[in-house]
Amino acid sequence: MIGRLNHVAIAVPDLARATALYRDTLGATVSEPVDQPEHGVTTVFIELPNTKIELLGALGEGSPIVKFLERNADGGIHHICYEVADILAARDQLTAGGARVLGTGEPRIGAHGKPVLFLHPKDLLGTLVELEQA
């Protein structure tokens, strides 16, 4: 069911500093920051030859990563994202197997303009997993 690793997301307390680290210290190609108000984050993508890193900065007090950053003041890996061919079929198969989808269970449009869902970390070895329709 799962396909290619799309990205690893890292929540950061200072998005500009994290972007500079990847760009200036590690020599990576980075995108411009993009606010994602429907998700409560600002994203920066780092392009790698085989995948991407997504840096997540909190967008407002109600951002879903605020609590994560309170527990992890320096930031850290927030979630991993796998591609799936059919997000609804993947959701149905996973929920039939006992996995829980966060939110309403209906896909939302993610940072790449494609449908995404998040799966409860308690059902996936303590890891928040995002599925993105390829």
C-alpha positions as CSV (number, residue, x, y, z in Angstrom):
1,M,0.0,0.0,0.0
2,I,2.6,2.6,1.0
3,G,4.9,3.9,-1.7
4,R,7.8,6.2,-1.8
5,L,8.9,8.2,1.2
6,N,7.7,11.7,0.4
7,H,9.3,13.6,3.2
8,V,10.4,13.7,6.8
9,A,8.9,16.7,8.7
10,I,10.9,18.5,11.4
11,A,9.1,20.9,13.8
12,V,11.4,23.8,14.6
13,P,11.2,26.7,17.0
14,D,12.9,29.2,14.7
15,L,12.1,28.5,11.0
16,A,14.5,31.2,9.7
17,R,17.4,29.7,11.7
18,A,16.6,26.2,10.6
19,T,16.3,27.2,7.0
20,A,19.7,29.0,7.2
21,L,21.3,25.9,8.7
22,Y,20.1,23.6,5.9
23,R,21.0,26.2,3.2
24,D,24.2,27.7,4.5
25,T,25.8,25.0,6.6
26,L,24.6,21.9,4.8
27,G,24.5,23.4,1.3
28,A,20.9,22.3,0.6
29,T,18.4,23.8,-1.9
30,V,15.5,25.2,0.2
31,S,12.2,26.7,-0.8
32,E,10.7,29.9,0.3
33,P,8.6,29.7,3.4
34,V,4.9,29.2,2.7
35,D,2.1,29.8,5.2
36,Q,-0.3,26.9,5.4
37,P,-3.1,28.5,7.5
38,E,-5.5,25.6,7.2
39,H,-2.8,23.4,8.9
40,G,-1.5,26.1,11.3
41,V,2.1,25.9,10.1
42,T,4.6,27.6,7.8
43,T,6.6,25.2,5.7
44,V,10.0,25.2,4.0
45,F,11.0,22.2,1.9
46,I,14.6,21.0,1.5
47,E,15.1,19.2,-1.8
48,L,17.2,16.1,-1.6
49,P,18.1,13.7,-4.4
50,N,15.8,10.9,-3.0
51,T,13.2,12.7,-0.9
52,K,12.5,16.0,0.9
53,I,12.8,17.4,4.4
54,E,9.9,19.6,5.5
55,L,10.7,22.2,8.1
56,L,7.6,23.2,10.1
57,G,7.2,26.5,12.0
58,A,4.2,27.3,14.1
59,L,1.7,29.7,12.5
60,G,-0.1,31.3,15.4
61,E,-0.9,30.2,18.9
62,G,-3.4,27.5,17.8
63,S,-0.8,25.7,15.7
64,P,-0.8,21.9,16.1
65,I,2.9,21.9,16.6
66,V,2.9,24.3,19.6
67,K,2.5,21.5,22.1
68,F,5.1,19.4,20.3
69,L,7.6,22.3,20.6
70,E,6.7,22.8,24.3
71,R,7.8,19.2,24.9
72,N,10.7,19.4,22.5
73,A,12.1,23.0,22.8
74,D,14.9,22.4,20.3
75,G,12.5,20.9,17.8
76,G,12.6,17.4,16.3
77,I,11.1,14.9,13.9
78,H,7.3,15.5,13.9
79,H,6.1,13.1,11.2
80,I,7.0,11.0,8.2
81,C,5.0,11.1,5.0
82,Y,4.4,8.2,2.6
83,E,2.8,8.3,-0.8
84,V,-0.2,6.2,-1.6
85,A,-1.8,5.7,-5.0
86,D,-5.4,6.0,-3.7
87,I,-5.8,7.8,-0.3
88,L,-9.4,6.7,0.2
89,A,-8.6,3.1,-0.4
90,A,-5.6,3.3,1.9
91,R,-7.7,5.0,4.6
92,D,-10.4,2.3,4.3
93,Q,-7.8,-0.6,4.4
94,L,-6.0,0.9,7.4
95,T,-9.2,1.7,9.4
96,A,-10.5,-1.8,8.7
97,G,-7.2,-3.1,10.3
98,G,-7.7,-0.9,13.4
99,A,-5.7,2.2,12.6
100,R,-7.2,5.5,13.5
101,V,-7.2,8.5,11.2
102,L,-6.9,11.9,12.9
103,G,-9.4,14.6,12.4
104,T,-12.6,13.9,10.6
105,G,-11.2,11.0,8.6
106,E,-11.6,12.9,5.3
107,P,-8.5,13.9,3.4
108,R,-7.5,17.6,3.4
109,I,-5.3,19.3,0.9
110,G,-1.7,19.3,2.0
111,A,1.3,21.5,1.4
112,H,1.9,20.0,-2.1
113,G,-1.7,20.6,-3.2
114,K,-2.6,16.9,-2.9
115,P,-5.0,15.1,-0.5
116,V,-3.4,14.0,2.8
117,L,-4.4,12.2,6.0
118,F,-2.6,11.7,9.3
119,L,-2.7,8.4,11.2
120,H,-2.6,8.2,15.0
121,P,1.0,7.6,16.3
122,K,-0.2,5.1,18.9
123,D,-1.3,2.8,16.1
124,L,2.1,3.1,14.2
125,L,4.9,2.5,16.6
126,G,4.7,5.9,18.2
127,T,5.2,7.7,14.9
128,L,2.8,10.3,13.4
129,V,2.4,9.2,9.8
130,E,1.0,11.3,7.0
131,L,-0.3,9.7,3.8
132,E,-0.3,11.8,0.6
133,Q,-2.0,10.7,-2.6
134,A,0.7,10.5,-5.3
